[in-house]
Amino acid sequence: MSTKDLSLGFLFDFYGELLSEQRKNVFDLYYNEDLSLSEVAEQIGITRQGVRDTVKKTEKQLLEYESKLGLAGRFEEISENCEDIVKKLTQMKSKSDSAADFDALIADVKRLAEI
């Protein structure tokens, strides 16, 4: 029995719209709805093996998209950088007399990073 690589769900968030409707539906049911291969097969109306093949091909396709485009990795990098900025601004705020200015900066960074 194989385990689900949850990072593929993250890639699906980025590249899911590039997939065919069939692949998108199968992958969503299997990963996001956490249905078994048999449950997906019953719901979609294909064989269990057909679901497995579709899931494996979709996983490969998502990894190829990320390899070529790198959007998910770049998003994670930017999010981490924004979190670091917020931490540093918070540290600076504690050492400053003008805390309101830092509160505004922190709010802006959080809003831009959506963290």
Backbone as XML, in Angstrom:
<?xml version="1.0"?>
<chain id="A" units="angstrom">
  <residue number="1" name="MET">
    <atom name="N" x="0.836" y="-1.189" z="0.000"/>
    <atom name="CA" x="0.000" y="0.000" z="0.000"/>
    <atom name="C" x="0.876" y="1.247" z="0.000"/>
  </residue>
  <residue number="2" name="SER">
    <atom name="N" x="0.628" y="2.158" z="-0.906"/>
    <atom name="CA" x="1.440" y="3.371" z="-0.981"/>
    <atom name="C" x="0.793" y="4.478" z="-0.152"/>
  </residue>
  <residue number="3" name="THR">
    <atom name="N" x="1.623" y="5.413" z="0.271"/>
    <atom name="CA" x="1.097" y="6.553" z="1.018"/>
    <atom name="C" x="1.008" y="7.758" z="0.088"/>
  </residue>
  <residue number="4" name="LYS">
    <atom name="N" x="0.101" y="8.652" z="0.422"/>
    <atom name="CA" x="-0.105" y="9.832" z="-0.406"/>
    <atom name="C" x="0.931" y="10.890" z="-0.050"/>
  </residue>
  <residue number="5" name="ASP">
    <atom name="N" x="1.547" y="11.458" z="-1.060"/>
    <atom name="CA" x="2.505" y="12.542" z="-0.889"/>
    <atom name="C" x="1.706" y="13.840" z="-0.854"/>
  </residue>
  <residue number="6" name="LEU">
    <atom name="N" x="1.562" y="14.403" z="0.340"/>
    <atom name="CA" x="0.707" y="15.572" z="0.498"/>
    <atom name="C" x="1.232" y="16.812" z="-0.210"/>
  </residue>
  <residue number="7" name="SER">
    <atom name="N" x="2.519" y="16.816" z="-0.544"/>
    <atom name="CA" x="3.049" y="17.963" z="-1.288"/>
    <atom name="C" x="2.434" y="18.027" z="-2.687"/>
  </residue>
  <residue number="8" name="LEU">
    <atom name="N" x="1.953" y="16.894" z="-3.179"/>
    <atom name="CA" x="1.299" y="16.892" z="-4.485"/>
    <atom name="C" x="-0.023" y="17.653" z="-4.433"/>
  </residue>
  <residue number="9" name="GLY">
    <atom name="N" x="-0.682" y="17.644" z="-3.283"/>
    <atom name="CA" x="-1.892" y="18.446" z="-3.113"/>
    <atom name="C" x="-1.588" y="19.926" z="-3.243"/>
  </residue>
  <residue number="10" name="PHE">
    <atom name="N" x="-0.422" y="20.319" z="-2.740"/>
    <atom name="CA" x="0.019" y="21.710" z="-2.855"/>
    <atom name="C" x="0.262" y="22.058" z="-4.323"/>
  </residue>
  <residue number="11" name="LEU">
    <atom name="N" x="0.906" y="21.159" z="-5.048"/>
    <atom name="CA" x="1.137" y="21.386" z="-6.477"/>
    <atom name="C" x="-0.187" y="21.430" z="-7.246"/>
  </residue>
  <residue number="12" name="PHE">
    <atom name="N" x="-1.149" y="20.625" z="-6.817"/>
    <atom name="CA" x="-2.469" y="20.628" z="-7.440"/>
    <atom name="C" x="-3.125" y="21.998" z="-7.298"/>
  </residue>
  <residue number="13" name="ASP">
    <atom name="N" x="-2.911" y="22.643" z="-6.154"/>
    <atom name="CA" x="-3.451" y="23.996" z="-5.950"/>
    <atom name="C" x="-2.898" y="24.973" z="-6.986"/>
  </residue>
  <residue number="14" name="PHE">
    <atom name="N" x="-1.654" y="24.794" z="-7.364"/>
    <atom name="CA" x="-1.021" y="25.692" z="-8.331"/>
    <atom name="C" x="-1.346" y="25.340" z="-9.775"/>
  </residue>
  <residue number="15" name="TYR">
    <atom name="N" x="-1.334" y="24.063" z="-10.082"/>
    <atom name="CA" x="-1.401" y="23.650" z="-11.475"/>
    <atom name="C" x="-2.665" y="22.872" z="-11.850"/>
  </residue>
  <residue number="16" name="GLY">
    <atom name="N" x="-3.582" y="22.714" z="-10.930"/>
    <atom name="CA" x="-4.776" y="21.921" z="-11.177"/>
    <atom name="C" x="-5.582" y="22.368" z="-12.378"/>
  </residue>
  <residue number="17" name="GLU">
    <atom name="N" x="-5.639" y="23.661" z="-12.614"/>
    <atom name="CA" x="-6.419" y="24.167" z="-13.744"/>
    <atom name="C" x="-5.803" y="23.814" z="-15.100"/>
  </residue>
  <residue number="18" name="LEU">
    <atom name="N" x="-4.561" y="23.364" z="-15.095"/>
    <atom name="CA" x="-3.912" y="22.961" z="-16.340"/>
    <atom name="C" x="-4.222" y="21.513" z="-16.713"/>
  </residue>
  <residue number="19" name="LEU">
    <atom name="N" x="-4.847" y="20.788" z="-15.802"/>
    <atom name="CA" x="-5.153" y="19.381" z="-16.019"/>
    <atom name="C" x="-6.478" y="19.212" z="-16.756"/>
  </residue>
  <residue number="20" name="SER">
    <atom name="N" x="-6.633" y="18.060" z="-17.393"/>
    <atom name="CA" x="-7.925" y="17.737" z="-18.002"/>
    <atom name="C" x="-8.966" y="17.585" z="-16.889"/>
  </residue>
  <residue number="21" name="GLU">
    <atom name="N" x="-10.226" y="17.716" z="-17.238"/>
    <atom name="CA" x="-11.303" y="17.589" z="-16.240"/>
    <atom name="C" x="-11.263" y="16.222" z="-15.574"/>
  </residue>
  <residue number="22" name="GLN">
    <atom name="N" x="-11.018" y="15.178" z="-16.342"/>
    <atom name="CA" x="-10.966" y="13.817" z="-15.793"/>
    <atom name="C" x="-9.851" y="13.705" z="-14.755"/>
  </residue>
  <residue number="23" name="ARG">
    <atom name="N" x="-8.666" y="14.148" z="-15.126"/>
    <atom name="CA" x="-7.535" y="14.066" z="-14.190"/>
    <atom name="C" x="-7.793" y="14.930" z="-12.956"/>
  </residue>
  <residue number="24" name="LYS">
    <atom name="N" x="-8.327" y="16.113" z="-13.174"/>
    <atom name="CA" x="-8.607" y="17.016" z="-12.060"/>
    <atom name="C" x="-9.605" y="16.375" z="-11.088"/>
  </residue>
  <residue number="25" name="ASN">
    <atom name="N" x="-10.677" y="15.788" z="-11.615"/>
    <atom name="CA" x="-11.694" y="15.170" z="-10.767"/>
    <atom name="C" x="-11.154" y="13.976" z="-9.999"/>
  </residue>
  <residue number="26" name="VAL">
    <atom name="N" x="-10.436" y="13.099" z="-10.691"/>
    <atom name="CA" x="-9.881" y="11.912" z="-10.045"/>
    <atom name="C" x="-8.888" y="12.314" z="-8.955"/>
  </residue>
  <residue number="27" name="PHE">
    <atom name="N" x="-7.988" y="13.212" z="-9.282"/>
    <atom name="CA" x="-6.966" y="13.639" z="-8.321"/>
    <atom name="C" x="-7.606" y="14.308" z="-7.106"/>
  </residue>
  <residue number="28" name="ASP">
    <atom name="N" x="-8.589" y="15.164" z="-7.344"/>
    <atom name="CA" x="-9.274" y="15.862" z="-6.256"/>
    <atom name="C" x="-9.958" y="14.866" z="-5.316"/>
  </residue>
  <residue number="29" name="LEU">
    <atom name="N" x="-10.647" y="13.912" z="-5.871"/>
    <atom name="CA" x="-11.332" y="12.920" z="-5.037"/>
    <atom name="C" x="-10.343" y="12.081" z="-4.242"/>
  </residue>
  <residue number="30" name="TYR">
    <atom name="N" x="-9.258" y="11.695" z="-4.888"/>
    <atom name="CA" x="-8.279" y="10.834" z="-4.229"/>
    <atom name="C" x="-7.470" y="11.582" z="-3.171"/>
  </residue>
  <residue number="31" name="TYR">
    <atom name="N" x="-6.966" y="12.752" z="-3.513"/>
    <atom name="CA" x="-6.113" y="13.490" z="-2.576"/>
    <atom name="C" x="-6.887" y="14.392" z="-1.624"/>
  </residue>
  <residue number="32" name="ASN">
    <atom name="N" x="-7.755" y="15.231" z="-2.163"/>
    <atom name="CA" x="-8.417" y="16.227" z="-1.321"/>
    <atom name="C" x="-9.607" y="15.667" z="-0.556"/>
  </residue>
  <residue number="33" name="GLU">
    <atom name="N" x="-10.359" y="14.759" z="-1.186"/>
    <atom name="CA" x="-11.506" y="14.150" z="-0.504"/>
    <atom name="C" x="-11.104" y="12.883" z="0.245"/>
  </residue>
  <residue number="34" name="ASP">
    <atom name="N" x="-9.867" y="12.435" z="0.028"/>
    <atom name="CA" x="-9.283" y="11.274" z="0.704"/>
    <atom name="C" x="-10.075" y="9.990" z="0.476"/>
  </residue>
  <residue number="35" name="LEU">
    <atom name="N" x="-10.609" y="9.842" z="-0.729"/>
    <atom name="CA" x="-11.298" y="8.608" z="-1.073"/>
    <atom name="C" x="-10.276" y="7.557" z="-1.498"/>
  </residue>
  <residue number="36" name="SER">
    <atom name="N" x="-10.629" y="6.303" z="-1.317"/>
    <atom name="CA" x="-9.759" y="5.220" z="-1.771"/>
    <atom name="C" x="-9.860" y="5.102" z="-3.282"/>
  </residue>
  <residue number="37" name="LEU">
    <atom name="N" x="-8.934" y="4.341" z="-3.861"/>
    <atom name="CA" x="-8.980" y="4.112" z="-5.301"/>
    <atom name="C" x="-10.312" y="3.486" z="-5.707"/>
  </residue>
  <residue number="38" name="SER">
    <atom name="N" x="-10.782" y="2.536" z="-4.925"/>
    <atom name="CA" x="-12.057" y="1.873" z="-5.216"/>
    <atom name="C" x="-13.230" y="2.841" z="-5.118"/>
  </residue>
  <residue number="39" name="GLU">
    <atom name="N" x="-13.211" y="3.708" z="-4.108"/>
    <atom name="CA" x="-14.293" y="4.684" z="-3.954"/>
    <atom name="C" x="-14.313" y="5.672" z="-5.114"/>
  </residue>
  <residue number="40" name="VAL">
    <atom name="N" x="-13.141" y="6.104" z="-5.535"/>
    <atom name="CA" x="-13.065" y="7.020" z="-6.685"/>
    <atom name="C" x="-13.566" y="6.305" z="-7.934"/>
  </residue>
  <residue number="41" name="ALA">
    <atom name="N" x="-13.142" y="5.057" z="-8.127"/>
    <atom name="CA" x="-13.557" y="4.286" z="-9.296"/>
    <atom name="C" x="-15.076" y="4.173" z="-9.360"/>
  </residue>
  <residue number="42" name="GLU">
    <atom name="N" x="-15.676" y="3.893" z="-8.228"/>
    <atom name="CA" x="-17.135" y="3.764" z="-8.176"/>
    <atom name="C" x="-17.818" y="5.093" z="-8.491"/>
  </residue>
  <residue number="43" name="GLN">
    <atom name="N" x="-17.301" y="6.159" z="-7.951"/>
    <atom name="CA" x="-17.906" y="7.476" z="-8.153"/>
    <atom name="C" x="-17.737" y="7.979" z="-9.584"/>
  </residue>
  <residue number="44" name="ILE">
    <atom name="N" x="-16.569" y="7.757" z="-10.178"/>
    <atom name="CA" x="-16.274" y="8.249" z="-11.523"/>
    <atom name="C" x="-16.815" y="7.308" z="-12.600"/>
  </residue>
  <residue number="45" name="GLY">
    <atom name="N" x="-16.890" y="6.021" z="-12.265"/>
    <atom name="CA" x="-17.376" y="5.050" z="-13.237"/>
    <atom name="C" x="-16.286" y="4.448" z="-14.105"/>
  </residue>
  <residue number="46" name="ILE">
    <atom name="N" x="-15.083" y="4.314" z="-13.521"/>
    <atom name="CA" x="-13.983" y="3.643" z="-14.210"/>
    <atom name="C" x="-13.427" y="2.576" z="-13.275"/>
  </residue>
  <residue number="47" name="THR">
    <atom name="N" x="-12.510" y="1.769" z="-13.766"/>
    <atom name="CA" x="-11.942" y="0.713" z="-12.933"/>
    <atom name="C" x="-10.993" y="1.294" z="-11.887"/>
  </residue>
  <residue number="48" name="ARG">
    <atom name="N" x="-10.732" y="0.493" z="-10.866"/>
    <atom name="CA" x="-9.775" y="0.886" z="-9.836"/>
    <atom name="C" x="-8.405" y="1.099" z="-10.467"/>
  </residue>
  <residue number="49" name="GLN">
    <atom name="N" x="-8.022" y="0.220" z="-11.385"/>
    <atom name="CA" x="-6.735" y="0.358" z="-12.080"/>
    <atom name="C" x="-6.703" y="1.642" z="-12.903"/>
  </residue>
  <residue number="50" name="GLY">
    <atom name="N" x="-7.823" y="1.987" z="-13.508"/>
    <atom name="CA" x="-7.913" y="3.235" z="-14.267"/>
    <atom name="C" x="-7.691" y="4.449" z="-13.376"/>
  </residue>
  <residue number="51" name="VAL">
    <atom name="N" x="-8.242" y="4.382" z="-12.175"/>
    <atom name="CA" x="-8.033" y="5.475" z="-11.209"/>
    <atom name="C" x="-6.570" y="5.542" z="-10.830"/>
  </residue>
  <residue number="52" name="ARG">
    <atom name="N" x="-5.974" y="4.390" z="-10.515"/>
    <atom name="CA" x="-4.562" y="4.363" z="-10.116"/>
    <atom name="C" x="-3.679" y="4.929" z="-11.225"/>
  </residue>
  <residue number="53" name="ASP">
    <atom name="N" x="-3.917" y="4.500" z="-12.447"/>
    <atom name="CA" x="-3.135" y="4.996" z="-13.578"/>
    <atom name="C" x="-3.290" y="6.505" z="-13.741"/>
  </residue>
  <residue number="54" name="THR">
    <atom name="N" x="-4.523" y="6.980" z="-13.613"/>
    <atom name="CA" x="-4.783" y="8.422" z="-13.737"/>
    <atom name="C" x="-4.075" y="9.196" z="-12.641"/>
  </residue>
  <residue number="55" name="VAL">
    <atom name="N" x="-4.142" y="8.691" z="-11.411"/>
    <atom name="CA" x="-3.473" y="9.360" z="-10.284"/>
    <atom name="C" x="-1.969" y="9.418" z="-10.532"/>
  </residue>
  <residue number="56" name="LYS">
    <atom name="N" x="-1.369" y="8.305" z="-10.935"/>
    <atom name="CA" x="0.081" y="8.268" z="-11.159"/>
    <atom name="C" x="0.495" y="9.211" z="-12.296"/>
  </residue>
  <residue number="57" name="LYS">
    <atom name="N" x="-0.257" y="9.207" z="-13.381"/>
    <atom name="CA" x="0.053" y="10.108" z="-14.495"/>
    <atom name="C" x="-0.105" y="11.568" z="-14.082"/>
  </residue>
  <residue number="58" name="THR">
    <atom name="N" x="-1.114" y="11.847" z="-13.280"/>
    <atom name="CA" x="-1.344" y="13.221" z="-12.817"/>
    <atom name="C" x="-0.235" y="13.661" z="-11.872"/>
  </residue>
  <residue number="59" name="GLU">
    <atom name="N" x="0.187" y="12.777" z="-10.981"/>
    <atom name="CA" x="1.303" y="13.097" z="-10.089"/>
    <atom name="C" x="2.544" y="13.463" z="-10.908"/>
  </residue>
  <residue number="60" name="LYS">
    <atom name="N" x="2.828" y="12.646" z="-11.908"/>
    <atom name="CA" x="3.985" y="12.899" z="-12.767"/>
    <atom name="C" x="3.839" y="14.234" z="-13.485"/>
  </residue>
  <residue number="61" name="GLN">
    <atom name="N" x="2.649" y="14.507" z="-13.988"/>
    <atom name="CA" x="2.407" y="15.758" z="-14.713"/>
    <atom name="C" x="2.584" y="16.974" z="-13.790"/>
  </residue>
  <residue number="62" name="LEU">
    <atom name="N" x="2.066" y="16.889" z="-12.561"/>
    <atom name="CA" x="2.213" y="17.997" z="-11.616"/>
    <atom name="C" x="3.684" y="18.242" z="-11.288"/>
  </residue>
  <residue number="63" name="LEU">
    <atom name="N" x="4.436" y="17.173" z="-11.093"/>
    <atom name="CA" x="5.869" y="17.315" z="-10.811"/>
    <atom name="C" x="6.615" y="17.915" z="-11.998"/>
  </residue>
  <residue number="64" name="GLU">
    <atom name="N" x="6.206" y="17.560" z="-13.206"/>
    <atom name="CA" x="6.822" y="18.147" z="-14.403"/>
    <atom name="C" x="6.513" y="19.635" z="-14.504"/>
  </residue>
  <residue number="65" name="TYR">
    <atom name="N" x="5.266" y="20.009" z="-14.219"/>
    <atom name="CA" x="4.912" y="21.435" z="-14.226"/>
    <atom name="C" x="5.784" y="22.204" z="-13.241"/>
  </residue>
  <residue number="66" name="GLU">
    <atom name="N" x="5.934" y="21.655" z="-12.040"/>
    <atom name="CA" x="6.730" y="22.345" z="-11.031"/>
    <atom name="C" x="8.192" y="22.398" z="-11.438"/>
  </residue>
  <residue number="67" name="SER">
    <atom name="N" x="8.687" y="21.331" z="-12.042"/>
    <atom name="CA" x="10.076" y="21.298" z="-12.494"/>
    <atom name="C" x="10.324" y="22.386" z="-13.538"/>
  </residue>
  <residue number="68" name="LYS">
    <atom name="N" x="9.376" y="22.575" z="-14.437"/>
    <atom name="CA" x="9.548" y="23.550" z="-15.515"/>
    <atom name="C" x="9.214" y="24.979" z="-15.087"/>
  </residue>
  <residue number="69" name="LEU">
    <atom name="N" x="8.179" y="25.143" z="-14.272"/>
    <atom name="CA" x="7.708" y="26.485" z="-13.934"/>
    <atom name="C" x="8.151" y="26.970" z="-12.557"/>
  </residue>
  <residue number="70" name="GLY">
    <atom name="N" x="8.242" y="26.073" z="-11.604"/>
    <atom name="CA" x="8.735" y="26.415" z="-10.274"/>
    <atom name="C" x="7.867" y="27.373" z="-9.468"/>
  </residue>
  <residue number="71" name="LEU">
    <atom name="N" x="6.591" y="27.471" z="-9.781"/>
    <atom name="CA" x="5.725" y="28.434" z="-9.101"/>
    <atom name="C" x="5.513" y="28.107" z="-7.624"/>
  </residue>
  <residue number="72" name="ALA">
    <atom name="N" x="5.283" y="26.848" z="-7.315"/>
    <atom name="CA" x="5.029" y="26.469" z="-5.922"/>
    <atom name="C" x="6.272" y="26.701" z="-5.065"/>
  </residue>
  <residue number="73" name="GLY">
    <atom name="N" x="7.421" y="26.332" z="-5.579"/>
    <atom name="CA" x="8.663" y="26.550" z="-4.841"/>
    <atom name="C" x="8.948" y="28.026" z="-4.619"/>
  </residue>
  <residue number="74" name="ARG">
    <atom name="N" x="8.694" y="28.806" z="-5.646"/>
    <atom name="CA" x="8.899" y="30.253" z="-5.529"/>
    <atom name="C" x="7.933" y="30.857" z="-4.521"/>
  </residue>
  <residue number="75" name="PHE">
    <atom name="N" x="6.696" y="30.390" z="-4.521"/>
    <atom name="CA" x="5.706" y="30.861" z="-3.555"/>
    <atom name="C" x="6.157" y="30.554" z="-2.129"/>
  </residue>
  <residue number="76" name="GLU">
    <atom name="N" x="6.631" y="29.342" z="-1.899"/>
    <atom name="CA" x="7.113" y="28.970" z="-0.564"/>
    <atom name="C" x="8.290" y="29.848" z="-0.143"/>
  </residue>
  <residue number="77" name="GLU">
    <atom name="N" x="9.191" y="30.093" z="-1.073"/>
    <atom name="CA" x="10.360" y="30.935" z="-0.786"/>
    <atom name="C" x="9.933" y="32.353" z="-0.415"/>
  </residue>
  <residue number="78" name="ILE">
    <atom name="N" x="9.017" y="32.923" z="-1.173"/>
    <atom name="CA" x="8.538" y="34.273" z="-0.894"/>
    <atom name="C" x="7.812" y="34.320" z="0.449"/>
  </residue>
  <residue number="79" name="SER">
    <atom name="N" x="7.002" y="33.309" z="0.731"/>
    <atom name="CA" x="6.286" y="33.253" z="2.009"/>
    <atom name="C" x="7.257" y="33.200" z="3.184"/>
  </residue>
  <residue number="80" name="GLU">
    <atom name="N" x="8.289" y="32.375" z="3.050"/>
    <atom name="CA" x="9.298" y="32.286" z="4.113"/>
    <atom name="C" x="10.019" y="33.617" z="4.290"/>
  </residue>
  <residue number="81" name="ASN">
    <atom name="N" x="10.358" y="34.284" z="3.198"/>
    <atom name="CA" x="11.030" y="35.583" z="3.281"/>
    <atom name="C" x="10.137" y="36.616" z="3.968"/>
  </residue>
  <residue number="82" name="CYS">
    <atom name="N" x="8.862" y="36.595" z="3.650"/>
    <atom name="CA" x="7.933" y="37.539" z="4.281"/>
    <atom name="C" x="7.798" y="37.259" z="5.777"/>
  </residue>
  <residue number="83" name="GLU">
    <atom name="N" x="7.773" y="35.982" z="6.137"/>
    <atom name="CA" x="7.720" y="35.643" z="7.559"/>
    <atom name="C" x="8.967" y="36.149" z="8.278"/>
  </residue>
  <residue number="84" name="ASP">
    <atom name="N" x="10.126" y="36.024" z="7.637"/>
    <atom name="CA" x="11.370" y="36.532" z="8.220"/>
    <atom name="C" x="11.305" y="38.050" z="8.381"/>
  </residue>
  <residue number="85" name="ILE">
    <atom name="N" x="10.757" y="38.732" z="7.391"/>
    <atom name="CA" x="10.631" y="40.193" z="7.464"/>
    <atom name="C" x="9.738" y="40.578" z="8.637"/>
  </residue>
  <residue number="86" name="VAL">
    <atom name="N" x="8.620" y="39.882" z="8.794"/>
    <atom name="CA" x="7.702" y="40.172" z="9.903"/>
    <atom name="C" x="8.412" y="39.961" z="11.241"/>
  </residue>
  <residue number="87" name="LYS">
    <atom name="N" x="9.178" y="38.881" z="11.370"/>
    <atom name="CA" x="9.910" y="38.621" z="12.608"/>
    <atom name="C" x="10.910" y="39.733" z="12.903"/>
  </residue>
  <residue number="88" name="LYS">
    <atom name="N" x="11.638" y="40.153" z="11.865"/>
    <atom name="CA" x="12.635" y="41.205" z="12.067"/>
    <atom name="C" x="11.985" y="42.539" z="12.405"/>
  </residue>
  <residue number="89" name="LEU">
    <atom name="N" x="10.881" y="42.845" z="11.745"/>
    <atom name="CA" x="10.168" y="44.083" z="12.064"/>
    <atom name="C" x="9.619" y="44.051" z="13.485"/>
  </residue>
  <residue number="90" name="THR">
    <atom name="N" x="9.150" y="42.896" z="13.900"/>
    <atom name="CA" x="8.633" y="42.749" z="15.263"/>
    <atom name="C" x="9.753" y="42.957" z="16.278"/>
  </residue>
  <residue number="91" name="GLN">
    <atom name="N" x="10.934" y="42.410" z="15.988"/>
    <atom name="CA" x="12.079" y="42.618" z="16.873"/>
    <atom name="C" x="12.475" y="44.093" z="16.913"/>
  </residue>
  <residue number="92" name="MET">
    <atom name="N" x="12.473" y="44.741" z="15.744"/>
    <atom name="CA" x="12.834" y="46.160" z="15.689"/>
    <atom name="C" x="11.802" y="47.002" z="16.429"/>
  </residue>
  <residue number="93" name="LYS">
    <atom name="N" x="10.561" y="46.633" z="16.323"/>
    <atom name="CA" x="9.479" y="47.363" z="16.988"/>
    <atom name="C" x="9.692" y="47.384" z="18.500"/>
  </residue>
  <residue number="94" name="SER">
    <atom name="N" x="10.128" y="46.266" z="19.045"/>
    <atom name="CA" x="10.317" y="46.193" z="20.497"/>
    <atom name="C" x="11.458" y="47.086" z="20.968"/>
  </residue>
  <residue number="95" name="LYS">
    <atom name="N" x="12.328" y="47.496" z="20.045"/>
    <atom name="CA" x="13.467" y="48.349" z="20.395"/>
    <atom name="C" x="13.247" y="49.803" z="19.984"/>
  </residue>
  <residue number="96" name="SER">
    <atom name="N" x="12.061" y="50.117" z="19.466"/>
    <atom name="CA" x="11.820" y="51.444" z="18.912"/>
    <atom name="C" x="10.789" y="52.208" z="19.733"/>
  </residue>
  <residue number="97" name="ASP">
    <atom name="N" x="10.857" y="53.534" z="19.619"/>
    <atom name="CA" x="9.880" y="54.391" z="20.290"/>
    <atom name="C" x="8.631" y="54.600" z="19.431"/>
  </residue>
  <residue number="98" name="SER">
    <atom name="N" x="8.736" y="54.366" z="18.140"/>
    <atom name="CA" x="7.597" y="54.603" z="17.245"/>
    <atom name="C" x="6.972" y="53.274" z="16.816"/>
  </residue>
  <residue number="99" name="ALA">
    <atom name="N" x="6.352" y="52.586" z="17.759"/>
    <atom name="CA" x="5.779" y="51.267" z="17.514"/>
    <atom name="C" x="4.681" y="51.306" z="16.459"/>
  </residue>
  <residue number="100" name="ALA">
    <atom name="N" x="3.949" y="52.388" z="16.364"/>
    <atom name="CA" x="2.848" y="52.477" z="15.398"/>
    <atom name="C" x="3.361" y="52.345" z="13.962"/>
  </residue>
  <residue number="101" name="ASP">
    <atom name="N" x="4.509" y="52.938" z="13.677"/>
    <atom name="CA" x="5.086" y="52.818" z="12.339"/>
    <atom name="C" x="5.393" y="51.362" z="12.002"/>
  </residue>
  <residue number="102" name="PHE">
    <atom name="N" x="5.917" y="50.622" z="12.977"/>
    <atom name="CA" x="6.237" y="49.216" z="12.743"/>
    <atom name="C" x="4.966" y="48.371" z="12.627"/>
  </residue>
  <residue number="103" name="ASP">
    <atom name="N" x="3.943" y="48.725" z="13.399"/>
    <atom name="CA" x="2.677" y="48.000" z="13.272"/>
    <atom name="C" x="2.136" y="48.122" z="11.853"/>
  </residue>
  <residue number="104" name="ALA">
    <atom name="N" x="2.231" y="49.304" z="11.277"/>
    <atom name="CA" x="1.762" y="49.516" z="9.907"/>
    <atom name="C" x="2.609" y="48.722" z="8.910"/>
  </residue>
  <residue number="105" name="LEU">
    <atom name="N" x="3.924" y="48.717" z="9.100"/>
    <atom name="CA" x="4.805" y="47.943" z="8.216"/>
    <atom name="C" x="4.517" y="46.445" z="8.312"/>
  </residue>
  <residue number="106" name="ILE">
    <atom name="N" x="4.355" y="45.968" z="9.527"/>
    <atom name="CA" x="4.067" y="44.548" z="9.737"/>
    <atom name="C" x="2.744" y="44.187" z="9.077"/>
  </residue>
  <residue number="107" name="ALA">
    <atom name="N" x="1.737" y="45.026" z="9.243"/>
    <atom name="CA" x="0.428" y="44.770" z="8.633"/>
    <atom name="C" x="0.536" y="44.745" z="7.107"/>
  </residue>
  <residue number="108" name="ASP">
    <atom name="N" x="1.310" y="45.662" z="6.554"/>
    <atom name="CA" x="1.496" y="45.693" z="5.098"/>
    <atom name="C" x="2.176" y="44.425" z="4.580"/>
  </residue>
  <residue number="109" name="VAL">
    <atom name="N" x="3.225" y="43.998" z="5.268"/>
    <atom name="CA" x="3.938" y="42.796" z="4.853"/>
    <atom name="C" x="3.032" y="41.573" z="4.952"/>
  </residue>
  <residue number="110" name="LYS">
    <atom name="N" x="2.289" y="41.464" z="6.046"/>
    <atom name="CA" x="1.375" y="40.330" z="6.212"/>
    <atom name="C" x="0.298" y="40.341" z="5.135"/>
  </residue>
  <residue number="111" name="ARG">
    <atom name="N" x="-0.227" y="41.506" z="4.806"/>
    <atom name="CA" x="-1.261" y="41.616" z="3.788"/>
    <atom name="C" x="-0.699" y="41.210" z="2.427"/>
  </residue>
  <residue number="112" name="LEU">
    <atom name="N" x="0.487" y="41.697" z="2.111"/>
    <atom name="CA" x="1.098" y="41.360" z="0.824"/>
    <atom name="C" x="1.444" y="39.880" z="0.711"/>
  </residue>
  <residue number="113" name="ALA">
    <atom name="N" x="1.859" y="39.301" z="1.819"/>
    <atom name="CA" x="2.238" y="37.882" z="1.810"/>
    <atom name="C" x="1.054" y="36.978" z="2.083"/>
  </residue>
  <residue number="114" name="GLU">
    <atom name="N" x="-0.050" y="37.547" z="2.500"/>
    <atom name="CA" x="-1.236" y="36.777" z="2.878"/>
    <atom name="C" x="-0.898" y="35.694" z="3.855"/>
  </residue>
  <residue number="115" name="ILE">
    <atom name="N" x="-0.176" y="36.081" z="4.940"/>
    <atom name="CA" x="0.169" y="35.120" z="5.990"/>
    <atom name="C" x="-0.593" y="35.440" z="7.243"/>
  </residue>
</chain>
